[in-house]
Amino acid sequence: MQTADDLPAYLVVLLVGHLLAPFIVALNLRFDVSTAIQMALWPTMALVMSMLLIQPVKGMVIALQWARRMQGFAPSA
C-alpha cells in the first residue's frame, strides 16, 4: 500500500478554496443573501466538493510518486 501523506488533503483545500472564492464574491456582489443562508450554503458546497475531489487528487499524487519512483516505488536492488 502506498502513502500519499497529507499532500492530497492540502491540494483539495487549495482547489476547493480557489473554486469557491469567485462564486462567493460574485454572489455577494450581485445579491443580498442573508448570512444564515451563506452559512448553510458554502460549508455544504465545500464539503461536497472536498468529498468528490479527495480520491482523484490522492490518485494523482500516488501516480506522481510512481512516475518519479518515490516512496517505495524505487526498483529494488
trRosetta pair geometry for C-beta under 8 A, 3 or more apart (Angstrom, degrees):
i j d omega theta_ij theta_ji phi_ij phi_ji
2 62 5.2 111 102 -137 138 113
2 65 6.6 162 -177 89 134 145
2 66 7.9 -48 -109 -60 167 92
2 71 6.7 97 -155 116 93 111
2 72 6.1 -164 -112 70 83 133
2 73 7.4 22 -110 -54 129 98
3 71 6.6 -111 60 170 81 137
4 7 5.7 -103 162 52 88 101
4 8 5.2 47 123 -20 136 111
4 58 5.2 -180 34 -149 162 80
4 61 4.2 87 -147 104 125 132
4 62 5.5 -80 -72 -59 112 81
4 65 7.2 -140 -104 -20 75 138
6 9 5.3 -58 -167 43 68 114
6 10 5.9 68 137 -24 88 103
7 10 5.7 -58 -146 38 34 111
7 11 6.1 31 159 -18 69 108
7 61 5.2 146 96 -129 122 144
8 11 5.7 -58 -145 39 31 110
8 12 6.2 32 157 -21 67 106
8 54 6.2 84 149 -158 118 68
8 57 4.5 134 -148 114 89 102
8 58 4.1 2 -101 -81 160 70
8 60 7.9 134 -107 55 95 88
8 61 5.2 -112 -64 -3 90 144
9 12 5.7 -53 -145 35 30 111
9 13 6.5 32 155 -18 64 104
9 54 7.2 14 -91 -127 61 103
10 13 5.9 -54 -151 35 31 111
10 14 6.4 30 152 -17 64 108
11 14 5.6 -55 -148 39 33 113
11 15 6.1 31 155 -18 68 108
11 57 5.1 -178 93 -168 124 133
11 61 7.4 -175 7 -62 147 117
12 15 5.7 -54 -142 40 31 110
12 16 6.0 27 161 -16 67 109
12 50 5.4 89 158 -137 124 77
12 53 4.9 150 -128 103 99 117
12 54 5.4 -6 -82 -88 156 68
12 57 5.4 -158 -64 29 90 164
13 16 6.1 -56 -140 40 25 107
13 17 6.2 27 159 -18 61 112
13 50 7.6 24 -79 -110 55 114
14 17 6.0 -61 -149 38 24 111
14 18 6.3 15 159 -12 62 111
15 18 5.9 -63 -146 41 28 105
15 19 6.0 20 160 -14 67 112
15 49 8.0 -150 112 152 97 117
15 53 6.1 -160 89 -177 140 160
15 57 7.4 -150 4 -85 148 138
16 19 5.8 -59 -141 41 28 107
16 20 5.9 15 165 -10 66 114
16 46 5.4 93 164 -143 132 77
16 49 4.8 139 -119 106 104 127
16 50 5.5 -21 -64 -69 154 80
16 53 6.8 -159 -60 29 96 151
17 20 6.3 -62 -136 43 23 100
17 21 6.0 35 165 -38 62 108
18 21 6.1 -39 -135 17 25 117
19 22 7.7 -66 -176 28 28 97
19 23 7.7 10 145 -1 60 115
19 49 6.7 -169 80 -162 138 154
20 23 5.6 -70 -160 45 48 110
20 24 5.9 46 150 -26 82 107
20 42 6.6 104 -179 -149 135 93
20 45 6.2 134 -114 114 122 124
20 46 6.1 -28 -51 -82 162 86
20 49 7.2 -153 -55 17 110 162
21 24 5.7 -56 -144 34 31 111
21 25 6.3 26 161 -14 66 107
22 25 5.8 -57 -146 40 32 108
22 26 6.0 30 158 -18 67 110
23 26 5.7 -54 -139 40 29 110
23 27 6.1 31 160 -21 64 108
24 27 6.0 -56 -147 36 25 110
24 28 6.4 18 157 -12 61 111
24 38 7.8 85 -140 -150 92 114
24 42 6.2 42 -97 -106 113 131
25 28 6.0 -64 -150 41 28 106
25 29 6.2 23 156 -17 66 111
26 29 5.8 -59 -144 38 30 108
26 30 6.1 11 165 -6 67 115
27 30 6.4 -67 -140 45 24 98
27 31 5.9 -40 -174 43 64 106
27 33 6.0 -10 156 -1 107 142
27 38 7.8 155 113 -103 135 105
28 31 7.5 -73 -109 62 16 65
28 33 7.0 -90 -94 34 57 104
33 37 5.3 -104 176 78 98 127
33 38 5.6 110 118 -53 116 99
34 37 4.8 94 64 6 85 100
34 38 7.1 -157 96 -2 46 88
35 38 5.6 -60 -148 42 35 110
35 39 6.0 37 154 -23 69 107
36 39 5.7 -53 -145 35 29 111
36 40 6.7 22 155 -13 62 106
37 40 5.9 -62 -154 40 32 106
37 41 5.8 25 154 -19 70 115
38 41 5.6 -56 -131 41 32 109
38 42 5.8 15 -180 -8 71 112
39 42 7.3 -42 -115 38 18 96
39 43 7.0 7 -179 2 50 115
40 43 7.4 -79 -157 44 17 97
40 44 6.3 11 161 -14 58 124
41 44 6.1 -79 -158 40 22 109
41 45 6.2 16 159 -17 66 111
42 45 5.6 -52 -141 37 33 111
42 46 6.1 33 159 -19 66 106
43 46 5.5 -54 -143 39 33 113
43 47 6.2 36 156 -22 66 105
44 47 5.8 -54 -148 35 29 111
44 48 6.4 26 156 -15 64 107
45 48 5.9 -57 -146 39 29 108
45 49 6.1 26 158 -15 65 110
46 49 5.9 -57 -143 41 27 109
46 50 6.1 30 157 -21 64 110
47 50 5.8 -56 -146 36 27 111
47 51 6.4 26 157 -18 63 106
48 51 5.9 -55 -148 36 29 110
48 52 6.4 22 156 -13 64 110
49 52 5.8 -61 -147 41 31 108
49 53 6.0 15 161 -11 68 117
50 53 6.1 -66 -137 44 26 102
50 54 6.1 39 166 -44 66 103
51 54 6.4 -39 -139 8 24 113
53 56 6.1 -71 -156 49 48 102
53 57 5.5 39 156 -20 83 116
54 57 6.0 -64 -144 42 26 108
54 58 6.1 26 160 -20 65 109
55 58 5.8 -54 -143 36 29 110
55 59 6.3 32 157 -19 63 106
56 59 5.5 -54 -148 37 33 114
56 60 6.3 37 152 -22 66 103
57 60 5.5 -50 -149 33 34 114
57 61 6.5 35 152 -19 65 102
58 61 5.7 -51 -148 35 34 111
58 62 6.4 29 154 -14 66 106
59 62 5.9 -57 -145 41 31 107
59 63 6.1 34 154 -20 65 108
60 63 5.6 -54 -145 37 30 113
60 64 6.4 33 153 -21 63 104
61 64 5.6 -52 -150 34 32 113
61 65 6.5 34 150 -19 63 103
62 65 5.4 -48 -148 35 37 114
62 66 6.4 39 150 -20 65 103
63 66 5.5 -51 -147 36 33 113
63 67 6.3 33 154 -19 66 105
64 67 5.7 -52 -143 37 31 110
64 68 6.2 12 161 -1 65 112
64 70 7.9 -6 121 32 72 127
65 68 6.2 -69 -143 50 26 97
65 70 4.4 -99 -150 67 75 101
65 71 5.1 -40 -161 44 130 111
65 72 8.0 26 154 50 126 82
65 73 5.9 142 138 -3 85 137
66 69 7.4 23 -175 -77 30 39
66 70 8.0 -76 -42 40 19 73
66 73 4.9 -169 -118 -127 52 157
68 73 7.8 93 76 73 56 134
69 73 4.9 -140 -141 104 44 97
69 74 4.8 83 167 -93 100 60
69 75 7.2 -36 -145 -12 129 72
70 73 6.1 25 52 38 36 110
70 74 7.5 40 -98 -47 15 89
